[in-house]
Amino acid sequence: MKNDKYQVVIGLEVHAQLLTKSKLFCGDSASFGAEPNTHISPVTLAHPGTLPKMNKQAVEYAIRLGLALNCHIEQQNYFARKNYFYPDLPKGYQISQHTTPICKDGFVPIKVDGIERNIRLNRIHIEEDAGKSLHDVDENYTAIDLNRAGVPLLEIVTEPDLHSSDEAFAFLTVLRKLVRWIGVCDGNMEEGSMRCDANISIRLQGETKLGTRVEVKNLNSIRNVKRAIEAEVERLIAITEAGEKIKQETRSYDADNNSTFSLRSKEDADDYRYFADPDLTPFHIIDEYLAAVKKSLPALPEELEQRYQDAFHLTAYDAHFICHDKSMVDYFEAIIKHTVNYKSVANWLMGPVKSYLNDHGLELAHFPLQPEKIAGLVKLVDDGKLNFSIASTKIFQALLLAPKANALQLATDLNLLQERDSGSVAAWVDEVIAKMPDKVSEYKKGKKGLIGMFAGEVKKISKGKADMQIVNKLLAEKLDA
């Protein structure tokens, strides 16, 4: 993406499907994955005489995101009709917002190559989704699935503030984390619940006037957004270098051959003939409601990271790991209801739990152990009944096979409880010292580092059951005698 002659200018339009149970203007289910044309009704199908009724939760979710992104909330509001024809748009128009988007301005903070920037937002508005055209169901016809028609969306529109594919990648990564964090969208780009259009142009370095933009539509993964931008920038530079004129148009991206292709000449806003929807009354967001939504927002990641460092004395690395995902935060918070050893909990999450999830390709939501089970393992180690190695490699694995089992009982049944009786430990220590007289001689001549080797041998013959604090104490006493 680095080019000394041209500056790349990118603006993104992100559609985020809201996690409401029903559609934006009727009671049809908004869930994903049903058989085609089963989440429909006369309202979705735009039958004559049907009237829309606004989904209050969609408005709340829009405000939540706007507040989280430092936006101004437009309290006097209405919906507009955006008129255009698509076969999967039953009404012949889309209900959206035009002159009064519910959220204005705001920004998304990103960090690329160590440089932090705020990417300015132009607006966030509410609109309904269209249906879906299927071209691979019948060889002679395009099939239409209207399950998605009317599902509530937020369209998040940036200013032309991005200047590389890396910045676009960072922006979408931060945005997807945030919508998941505050519970307004699941962010699953593969299912279409978060989609991105990229408006791309180039201009000579130092120019201030924007070049002719090309829109690349419906990019379905953050990686493909990055690749599509890079491919399109190469195409625009090649056109310009050949002395040809760039056409304003809408294009799509073919991930298989990493190239874009033309769909149509680009429409402008006046082509859509916006006007206020006569079937939906304007609405006013009162101060009290706005305050209630603001109060309901969870602590955002940066704030929570600092809190964990200050209150729980976790390292910045530990806090960042826990706060990389809201589900991890929720799991951590549930564990520390049963223990105050916050550092040990963090170690379990970053170690055995993370390894298990990675090895099995699972999200935390599908992790089989309840939070109190991890707290129980922490307690067994804290109480000296198990060392971490045995707890993490033996008891943790046994619990995964029997998630409802009791960790202490498992350790007892498997004869893995740590031996703290000084007599038993002393016998193991004496055995190790007796069988290594040459090493004992070297230790007494000054090779004090050998004590670790002796400790390792004790651990080995005790099969990990010896309390290593007692082992080290007895070794030091006997070897220095």
Order of alpha helices (4+ residues) and beta strands (2+ residues): beta-alpha-beta-beta-beta-beta-beta-beta-beta-beta-beta-beta-alpha-beta-beta-alpha-beta-beta-beta-beta-alpha-alpha-alpha-alpha-alpha-alpha-alpha-alpha-alpha-alpha-alpha-alpha-alpha
